[in-house]
C-alpha cells in the first residue's frame, strides 16, 4: 500500500468533506478506534512537510486493516500516544 492509494481510500471512505478545513475525515467510518484527520493533517502529505502523530496513527491503522486476519493476529501496533499515556 502506498501513501497515494491510502490518500485515495481516505477520501473515498471518509464522511468528511476534505475541501473544508473545519471538517473531519474519519477512518474507518463507524469504527470506535477510528482515526480523525483534519484537512491540515492531510496537507502534511505534501512534499516538504513533516508527518504528525495523527498521520502516523492513520497509516498504522490503514495498513493493519488491509492485512489478512491471520497476519493481523501476529502484530500489535500501538498508537503514537502510548509513551505519553505511560508517563
TIKOLKE-852879 format. One record per residue (C-alpha): residue number from 1; residue in one letter; chain; z negated, y, x. Coordinates in Angstrom, 1 decimal, always signed. Layout:
TIKOLKE-852879
<site NUM,'A','A',<Z,Y,X>>
...
//
This chain:
TIKOLKE-852879
<site 1,'X','A',<+0.0,+0.0,+0.0>>
<site 2,'X','A',<+0.9,+3.4,+1.3>>
<site 3,'X','A',<-0.6,+6.8,+0.5>>
<site 4,'X','A',<+2.7,+7.8,-1.2>>
<site 5,'X','A',<+2.5,+4.8,-3.6>>
<site 6,'X','A',<-1.2,+5.4,-4.1>>
<site 7,'X','A',<-0.4,+9.1,-5.0>>
<site 8,'X','A',<+2.3,+8.0,-7.4>>
<site 9,'X','A',<+0.0,+5.4,-9.1>>
<site 10,'X','A',<-2.8,+8.0,-9.2>>
<site 11,'X','A',<-0.5,+10.5,-11.0>>
<site 12,'X','A',<+0.8,+7.8,-13.5>>
<site 13,'X','A',<-2.6,+6.2,-14.3>>
<site 14,'X','A',<-4.8,+9.3,-14.5>>
<site 15,'X','A',<-6.0,+11.0,-17.6>>
<site 16,'X','A',<-6.0,+14.4,-15.9>>
<site 17,'X','A',<-3.3,+17.0,-15.5>>
<site 18,'X','A',<-2.7,+17.5,-11.8>>
<site 19,'X','A',<-0.9,+20.7,-12.4>>
<site 20,'X','A',<-4.2,+22.4,-13.4>>
<site 21,'X','A',<-6.8,+22.6,-10.6>>
<site 22,'X','A',<-9.7,+22.6,-13.0>>
<site 23,'X','A',<-8.7,+19.3,-14.5>>
<site 24,'X','A',<-9.8,+16.0,-13.0>>
<site 25,'X','A',<-8.0,+12.8,-12.1>>
<site 26,'X','A',<-10.0,+9.7,-12.8>>
<site 27,'X','A',<-9.0,+6.4,-11.1>>
<site 28,'X','A',<-9.1,+3.9,-12.5>>
<site 29,'X','A',<-9.4,+5.4,-16.0>>
<site 30,'X','A',<-12.3,+3.9,-18.1>>
<site 31,'X','A',<-14.0,+2.2,-15.2>>
<site 32,'X','A',<-17.7,+3.0,-14.7>>
<site 33,'X','A',<-17.1,+3.1,-11.0>>
<site 34,'X','A',<-14.1,+5.3,-11.2>>
<site 35,'X','A',<-13.4,+7.9,-8.6>>
<site 36,'X','A',<-12.9,+11.5,-9.7>>
<site 37,'X','A',<-10.5,+13.7,-7.8>>
<site 38,'X','A',<-9.5,+17.4,-8.4>>
<site 39,'X','A',<-6.2,+18.9,-7.5>>
<site 40,'X','A',<-7.9,+20.4,-4.4>>
<site 41,'X','A',<-8.7,+16.8,-3.3>>
<site 42,'X','A',<-5.1,+15.6,-3.9>>
<site 43,'X','A',<-3.7,+18.7,-2.0>>
<site 44,'X','A',<-5.6,+17.4,+1.1>>
<site 45,'X','A',<-2.9,+14.7,+1.3>>
<site 46,'X','A',<-0.5,+17.3,+2.6>>
<site 47,'X','A',<+0.4,+17.4,+6.3>>
<site 48,'X','A',<-2.2,+19.2,+8.4>>
<site 49,'X','A',<-5.0,+18.8,+6.0>>
<site 50,'X','A',<-8.2,+16.7,+6.5>>
<site 51,'X','A',<-9.3,+14.0,+4.2>>
<site 52,'X','A',<-12.6,+14.3,+2.3>>
<site 53,'X','A',<-15.1,+11.8,+1.0>>
<site 54,'X','A',<-13.5,+11.7,-2.4>>
<site 55,'X','A',<-10.1,+10.7,-1.0>>
<site 56,'X','A',<-11.7,+8.1,+1.3>>
<site 57,'X','A',<-13.5,+6.6,-1.7>>
<site 58,'X','A',<-10.4,+6.7,-3.8>>
<site 59,'X','A',<-8.4,+4.9,-1.1>>
<site 60,'X','A',<-11.1,+2.2,-0.7>>
<site 61,'X','A',<-11.1,+1.7,-4.5>>
<site 62,'X','A',<-7.3,+1.7,-4.7>>
<site 63,'X','A',<-6.9,-1.0,-2.0>>
<site 64,'X','A',<-9.7,-3.1,-3.4>>
<site 65,'X','A',<-8.2,-3.2,-6.9>>
<site 66,'X','A',<-4.9,-4.3,-5.5>>
<site 67,'X','A',<-6.4,-7.3,-3.7>>
<site 68,'X','A',<-6.3,-10.7,-5.4>>
<site 69,'X','A',<-9.7,-11.7,-6.9>>
<site 70,'X','A',<-10.1,-14.3,-4.3>>
<site 71,'X','A',<-9.6,-11.8,-1.4>>
<site 72,'X','A',<-11.8,-9.3,-3.2>>
<site 73,'X','A',<-14.7,-11.7,-3.1>>
<site 74,'X','A',<-14.7,-11.7,+0.7>>
<site 75,'X','A',<-15.3,-8.0,+1.0>>
<site 76,'X','A',<-17.8,-5.3,+0.0>>
<site 77,'X','A',<-16.7,-1.8,+0.6>>
<site 78,'X','A',<-19.5,+0.8,+0.4>>
<site 79,'X','A',<-18.6,+4.3,-0.7>>
<site 80,'X','A',<-18.8,+7.2,+1.8>>
<site 81,'X','A',<-22.1,+8.4,+0.4>>
<site 82,'X','A',<-24.1,+5.3,+1.4>>
<site 83,'X','A',<-25.6,+6.8,+4.5>>
<site 84,'X','A',<-26.8,+9.9,+2.5>>
<site 85,'X','A',<-28.4,+7.6,+0.0>>
<site 86,'X','A',<-30.2,+5.6,+2.7>>
<site 87,'X','A',<-31.8,+8.6,+4.3>>
//
